Amino acid sequence: MEGVIANFRRGRHVQTGNHMIIYLKDQTDSEKLVGKKVVWKSENGKEFTGKVASTHGNNGALRVIFERGLPGQSLGTKVQII
């Protein structure tokens, strides 16, 4: 399944580098994906792996915690949910 990185998880003053908000095309399956593995591949061939922590909001978005922080170039790109 594919998702699109929307933004970092952030508050008013703090942005968390390794927490990302991801939107899906199928909003109904978001609760079933909690605990799944997420992989983002950079243009250089590096892979960043993470885990779906929970849903985010009422529109089926996911909150994903990655092992390392993702760069700003990752915003708007696709991720694979395994």
CNS distance restraints for C-alpha pairs under 8 A (distance, minus, plus):
assign (resid   1 and name CA) (resid  80 and name CA) 5.95 0.50 0.50
assign (resid   1 and name CA) (resid  81 and name CA) 5.22 0.50 0.50
assign (resid   1 and name CA) (resid  82 and name CA) 6.87 0.50 0.50
assign (resid   2 and name CA) (resid  24 and name CA) 6.92 0.50 0.50
assign (resid   2 and name CA) (resid  25 and name CA) 7.98 0.50 0.50
assign (resid   2 and name CA) (resid  78 and name CA) 6.54 0.50 0.50
assign (resid   2 and name CA) (resid  79 and name CA) 5.70 0.50 0.50
assign (resid   2 and name CA) (resid  80 and name CA) 4.87 0.50 0.50
assign (resid   2 and name CA) (resid  81 and name CA) 5.97 0.50 0.50
assign (resid   3 and name CA) (resid  22 and name CA) 6.09 0.50 0.50
assign (resid   3 and name CA) (resid  23 and name CA) 5.58 0.50 0.50
assign (resid   3 and name CA) (resid  24 and name CA) 4.74 0.50 0.50
assign (resid   3 and name CA) (resid  25 and name CA) 7.11 0.50 0.50
assign (resid   3 and name CA) (resid  78 and name CA) 5.60 0.50 0.50
assign (resid   3 and name CA) (resid  79 and name CA) 5.32 0.50 0.50
assign (resid   3 and name CA) (resid  80 and name CA) 6.58 0.50 0.50
assign (resid   3 and name CA) (resid  81 and name CA) 7.27 0.50 0.50
assign (resid   4 and name CA) (resid  22 and name CA) 5.45 0.50 0.50
assign (resid   4 and name CA) (resid  23 and name CA) 5.37 0.50 0.50
assign (resid   4 and name CA) (resid  24 and name CA) 6.63 0.50 0.50
assign (resid   4 and name CA) (resid  76 and name CA) 5.91 0.50 0.50
assign (resid   4 and name CA) (resid  77 and name CA) 5.62 0.50 0.50
assign (resid   4 and name CA) (resid  78 and name CA) 4.57 0.50 0.50
assign (resid   4 and name CA) (resid  79 and name CA) 6.12 0.50 0.50
assign (resid   5 and name CA) (resid  20 and name CA) 6.87 0.50 0.50
assign (resid   5 and name CA) (resid  21 and name CA) 6.11 0.50 0.50
assign (resid   5 and name CA) (resid  22 and name CA) 4.51 0.50 0.50
assign (resid   5 and name CA) (resid  23 and name CA) 6.54 0.50 0.50
assign (resid   5 and name CA) (resid  74 and name CA) 6.99 0.50 0.50
assign (resid   5 and name CA) (resid  75 and name CA) 5.34 0.50 0.50
assign (resid   5 and name CA) (resid  76 and name CA) 5.19 0.50 0.50
assign (resid   5 and name CA) (resid  77 and name CA) 5.83 0.50 0.50
assign (resid   5 and name CA) (resid  78 and name CA) 6.42 0.50 0.50
assign (resid   5 and name CA) (resid  79 and name CA) 7.16 0.50 0.50
assign (resid   6 and name CA) (resid  20 and name CA) 7.47 0.50 0.50
assign (resid   6 and name CA) (resid  21 and name CA) 5.57 0.50 0.50
assign (resid   6 and name CA) (resid  22 and name CA) 5.43 0.50 0.50
assign (resid   6 and name CA) (resid  23 and name CA) 6.51 0.50 0.50
assign (resid   6 and name CA) (resid  75 and name CA) 5.96 0.50 0.50
assign (resid   6 and name CA) (resid  76 and name CA) 5.87 0.50 0.50
assign (resid   7 and name CA) (resid  20 and name CA) 5.91 0.50 0.50
assign (resid   7 and name CA) (resid  21 and name CA) 5.40 0.50 0.50
assign (resid   7 and name CA) (resid  22 and name CA) 7.41 0.50 0.50
assign (resid   7 and name CA) (resid  75 and name CA) 6.16 0.50 0.50
assign (resid   8 and name CA) (resid  15 and name CA) 6.60 0.50 0.50
assign (resid   8 and name CA) (resid  16 and name CA) 6.40 0.50 0.50
assign (resid   8 and name CA) (resid  17 and name CA) 6.52 0.50 0.50
assign (resid   8 and name CA) (resid  18 and name CA) 7.65 0.50 0.50
assign (resid   8 and name CA) (resid  19 and name CA) 5.94 0.50 0.50
assign (resid   8 and name CA) (resid  20 and name CA) 4.47 0.50 0.50
assign (resid   8 and name CA) (resid  21 and name CA) 5.98 0.50 0.50
assign (resid   9 and name CA) (resid  15 and name CA) 6.21 0.50 0.50
assign (resid   9 and name CA) (resid  16 and name CA) 5.66 0.50 0.50
assign (resid   9 and name CA) (resid  17 and name CA) 7.66 0.50 0.50
assign (resid   9 and name CA) (resid  19 and name CA) 5.34 0.50 0.50
assign (resid   9 and name CA) (resid  20 and name CA) 5.30 0.50 0.50
assign (resid   9 and name CA) (resid  21 and name CA) 6.09 0.50 0.50
assign (resid   9 and name CA) (resid  63 and name CA) 7.77 0.50 0.50
assign (resid  10 and name CA) (resid  14 and name CA) 5.78 0.50 0.50
assign (resid  10 and name CA) (resid  15 and name CA) 4.28 0.50 0.50
assign (resid  10 and name CA) (resid  16 and name CA) 5.93 0.50 0.50
assign (resid  11 and name CA) (resid  15 and name CA) 6.34 0.50 0.50
assign (resid  17 and name CA) (resid  68 and name CA) 7.94 0.50 0.50
assign (resid  17 and name CA) (resid  69 and name CA) 4.72 0.50 0.50
assign (resid  17 and name CA) (resid  70 and name CA) 6.45 0.50 0.50
assign (resid  18 and name CA) (resid  65 and name CA) 5.78 0.50 0.50
assign (resid  18 and name CA) (resid  66 and name CA) 5.10 0.50 0.50
assign (resid  18 and name CA) (resid  67 and name CA) 6.80 0.50 0.50
assign (resid  18 and name CA) (resid  68 and name CA) 5.71 0.50 0.50
assign (resid  18 and name CA) (resid  69 and name CA) 3.93 0.50 0.50
assign (resid  18 and name CA) (resid  70 and name CA) 6.15 0.50 0.50
assign (resid  19 and name CA) (resid  63 and name CA) 6.84 0.50 0.50
assign (resid  19 and name CA) (resid  64 and name CA) 5.66 0.50 0.50
assign (resid  19 and name CA) (resid  65 and name CA) 4.61 0.50 0.50
assign (resid  19 and name CA) (resid  66 and name CA) 6.29 0.50 0.50
assign (resid  19 and name CA) (resid  69 and name CA) 7.54 0.50 0.50
assign (resid  20 and name CA) (resid  63 and name CA) 5.81 0.50 0.50
assign (resid  20 and name CA) (resid  64 and name CA) 5.26 0.50 0.50
assign (resid  20 and name CA) (resid  65 and name CA) 6.56 0.50 0.50
assign (resid  20 and name CA) (resid  66 and name CA) 7.78 0.50 0.50
assign (resid  21 and name CA) (resid  56 and name CA) 7.43 0.50 0.50
assign (resid  21 and name CA) (resid  61 and name CA) 6.67 0.50 0.50
assign (resid  21 and name CA) (resid  62 and name CA) 5.69 0.50 0.50
assign (resid  21 and name CA) (resid  63 and name CA) 4.85 0.50 0.50
assign (resid  21 and name CA) (resid  64 and name CA) 6.41 0.50 0.50
assign (resid  22 and name CA) (resid  61 and name CA) 5.59 0.50 0.50
assign (resid  22 and name CA) (resid  62 and name CA) 5.11 0.50 0.50
assign (resid  22 and name CA) (resid  63 and name CA) 6.42 0.50 0.50
assign (resid  22 and name CA) (resid  64 and name CA) 7.25 0.50 0.50
assign (resid  23 and name CA) (resid  60 and name CA) 6.93 0.50 0.50
assign (resid  23 and name CA) (resid  61 and name CA) 4.59 0.50 0.50
assign (resid  23 and name CA) (resid  62 and name CA) 6.41 0.50 0.50
assign (resid  24 and name CA) (resid  30 and name CA) 7.73 0.50 0.50
assign (resid  24 and name CA) (resid  60 and name CA) 6.91 0.50 0.50
assign (resid  24 and name CA) (resid  61 and name CA) 6.41 0.50 0.50
assign (resid  24 and name CA) (resid  62 and name CA) 7.96 0.50 0.50
assign (resid  26 and name CA) (resid  30 and name CA) 7.63 0.50 0.50
assign (resid  26 and name CA) (resid  60 and name CA) 7.79 0.50 0.50
assign (resid  27 and name CA) (resid  59 and name CA) 6.49 0.50 0.50
assign (resid  27 and name CA) (resid  60 and name CA) 4.44 0.50 0.50
assign (resid  27 and name CA) (resid  61 and name CA) 7.36 0.50 0.50
assign (resid  28 and name CA) (resid  60 and name CA) 6.71 0.50 0.50
assign (resid  29 and name CA) (resid  33 and name CA) 6.74 0.50 0.50
assign (resid  29 and name CA) (resid  60 and name CA) 7.75 0.50 0.50
assign (resid  30 and name CA) (resid  34 and name CA) 7.29 0.50 0.50
assign (resid  30 and name CA) (resid  55 and name CA) 6.54 0.50 0.50
assign (resid  30 and name CA) (resid  60 and name CA) 5.47 0.50 0.50
assign (resid  30 and name CA) (resid  61 and name CA) 6.93 0.50 0.50
assign (resid  30 and name CA) (resid  62 and name CA) 6.78 0.50 0.50
assign (resid  31 and name CA) (resid  54 and name CA) 7.58 0.50 0.50
assign (resid  31 and name CA) (resid  55 and name CA) 6.43 0.50 0.50
assign (resid  31 and name CA) (resid  60 and name CA) 7.94 0.50 0.50
assign (resid  33 and name CA) (resid  52 and name CA) 6.89 0.50 0.50
assign (resid  34 and name CA) (resid  51 and name CA) 7.96 0.50 0.50
assign (resid  34 and name CA) (resid  52 and name CA) 5.07 0.50 0.50
assign (resid  34 and name CA) (resid  53 and name CA) 5.87 0.50 0.50
assign (resid  34 and name CA) (resid  54 and name CA) 5.60 0.50 0.50
assign (resid  34 and name CA) (resid  55 and name CA) 7.38 0.50 0.50
assign (resid  35 and name CA) (resid  51 and name CA) 5.96 0.50 0.50
assign (resid  35 and name CA) (resid  52 and name CA) 5.05 0.50 0.50
assign (resid  35 and name CA) (resid  53 and name CA) 6.21 0.50 0.50
assign (resid  35 and name CA) (resid  54 and name CA) 7.96 0.50 0.50
assign (resid  36 and name CA) (resid  51 and name CA) 5.76 0.50 0.50
assign (resid  36 and name CA) (resid  52 and name CA) 5.56 0.50 0.50
assign (resid  36 and name CA) (resid  81 and name CA) 6.78 0.50 0.50
assign (resid  36 and name CA) (resid  82 and name CA) 6.22 0.50 0.50
assign (resid  37 and name CA) (resid  49 and name CA) 7.03 0.50 0.50
assign (resid  37 and name CA) (resid  50 and name CA) 5.85 0.50 0.50
assign (resid  37 and name CA) (resid  51 and name CA) 4.74 0.50 0.50
assign (resid  37 and name CA) (resid  52 and name CA) 6.55 0.50 0.50
assign (resid  37 and name CA) (resid  81 and name CA) 5.87 0.50 0.50
assign (resid  37 and name CA) (resid  82 and name CA) 5.32 0.50 0.50
assign (resid  38 and name CA) (resid  49 and name CA) 5.62 0.50 0.50
assign (resid  38 and name CA) (resid  50 and name CA) 5.00 0.50 0.50
assign (resid  38 and name CA) (resid  51 and name CA) 5.68 0.50 0.50
assign (resid  38 and name CA) (resid  52 and name CA) 7.00 0.50 0.50
assign (resid  38 and name CA) (resid  64 and name CA) 7.72 0.50 0.50
assign (resid  38 and name CA) (resid  79 and name CA) 6.71 0.50 0.50
assign (resid  38 and name CA) (resid  80 and name CA) 5.67 0.50 0.50
assign (resid  38 and name CA) (resid  81 and name CA) 4.52 0.50 0.50
assign (resid  38 and name CA) (resid  82 and name CA) 6.14 0.50 0.50
assign (resid  39 and name CA) (resid  47 and name CA) 6.52 0.50 0.50
assign (resid  39 and name CA) (resid  48 and name CA) 5.70 0.50 0.50
assign (resid  39 and name CA) (resid  49 and name CA) 4.61 0.50 0.50
assign (resid  39 and name CA) (resid  50 and name CA) 6.46 0.50 0.50
assign (resid  39 and name CA) (resid  79 and name CA) 5.78 0.50 0.50
assign (resid  39 and name CA) (resid  80 and name CA) 5.26 0.50 0.50
assign (resid  39 and name CA) (resid  81 and name CA) 6.57 0.50 0.50
assign (resid  39 and name CA) (resid  82 and name CA) 7.79 0.50 0.50
assign (resid  40 and name CA) (resid  47 and name CA) 5.70 0.50 0.50
assign (resid  40 and name CA) (resid  48 and name CA) 5.21 0.50 0.50
assign (resid  40 and name CA) (resid  49 and name CA) 6.52 0.50 0.50
assign (resid  40 and name CA) (resid  78 and name CA) 7.19 0.50 0.50
assign (resid  40 and name CA) (resid  79 and name CA) 4.86 0.50 0.50
assign (resid  40 and name CA) (resid  80 and name CA) 6.60 0.50 0.50
assign (resid  41 and name CA) (resid  45 and name CA) 6.10 0.50 0.50
assign (resid  41 and name CA) (resid  46 and name CA) 5.68 0.50 0.50
assign (resid  41 and name CA) (resid  47 and name CA) 4.56 0.50 0.50
assign (resid  41 and name CA) (resid  48 and name CA) 6.41 0.50 0.50
assign (resid  41 and name CA) (resid  79 and name CA) 7.51 0.50 0.50
assign (resid  42 and name CA) (resid  46 and name CA) 5.30 0.50 0.50
assign (resid  42 and name CA) (resid  47 and name CA) 6.43 0.50 0.50
assign (resid  42 and name CA) (resid  74 and name CA) 7.72 0.50 0.50
assign (resid  48 and name CA) (resid  66 and name CA) 7.02 0.50 0.50
assign (resid  48 and name CA) (resid  67 and name CA) 7.25 0.50 0.50
assign (resid  48 and name CA) (resid  68 and name CA) 7.09 0.50 0.50
assign (resid  48 and name CA) (resid  70 and name CA) 7.61 0.50 0.50
assign (resid  49 and name CA) (resid  66 and name CA) 5.77 0.50 0.50
assign (resid  49 and name CA) (resid  67 and name CA) 6.33 0.50 0.50
assign (resid  50 and name CA) (resid  64 and name CA) 6.37 0.50 0.50
assign (resid  50 and name CA) (resid  65 and name CA) 5.38 0.50 0.50
assign (resid  50 and name CA) (resid  66 and name CA) 3.77 0.50 0.50
assign (resid  50 and name CA) (resid  67 and name CA) 5.79 0.50 0.50
assign (resid  51 and name CA) (resid  64 and name CA) 5.53 0.50 0.50
assign (resid  51 and name CA) (resid  65 and name CA) 5.49 0.50 0.50
assign (resid  51 and name CA) (resid  66 and name CA) 6.37 0.50 0.50
assign (resid  52 and name CA) (resid  62 and name CA) 6.76 0.50 0.50
assign (resid  52 and name CA) (resid  63 and name CA) 6.02 0.50 0.50
assign (resid  52 and name CA) (resid  64 and name CA) 4.37 0.50 0.50
assign (resid  52 and name CA) (resid  65 and name CA) 6.45 0.50 0.50
assign (resid  53 and name CA) (resid  62 and name CA) 7.59 0.50 0.50
assign (resid  53 and name CA) (resid  63 and name CA) 5.65 0.50 0.50
assign (resid  53 and name CA) (resid  64 and name CA) 5.42 0.50 0.50
assign (resid  53 and name CA) (resid  65 and name CA) 6.40 0.50 0.50
assign (resid  54 and name CA) (resid  62 and name CA) 5.98 0.50 0.50
assign (resid  54 and name CA) (resid  63 and name CA) 5.37 0.50 0.50
assign (resid  54 and name CA) (resid  64 and name CA) 7.32 0.50 0.50
assign (resid  55 and name CA) (resid  60 and name CA) 6.62 0.50 0.50
assign (resid  55 and name CA) (resid  61 and name CA) 5.79 0.50 0.50
assign (resid  55 and name CA) (resid  62 and name CA) 4.36 0.50 0.50
assign (resid  55 and name CA) (resid  63 and name CA) 5.75 0.50 0.50
assign (resid  56 and name CA) (resid  60 and name CA) 6.76 0.50 0.50
assign (resid  56 and name CA) (resid  61 and name CA) 5.00 0.50 0.50
assign (resid  56 and name CA) (resid  62 and name CA) 5.14 0.50 0.50
assign (resid  56 and name CA) (resid  63 and name CA) 5.82 0.50 0.50
assign (resid  57 and name CA) (resid  61 and name CA) 6.47 0.50 0.50
assign (resid  66 and name CA) (resid  70 and name CA) 7.76 0.50 0.50
assign (resid  70 and name CA) (resid  74 and name CA) 6.57 0.50 0.50
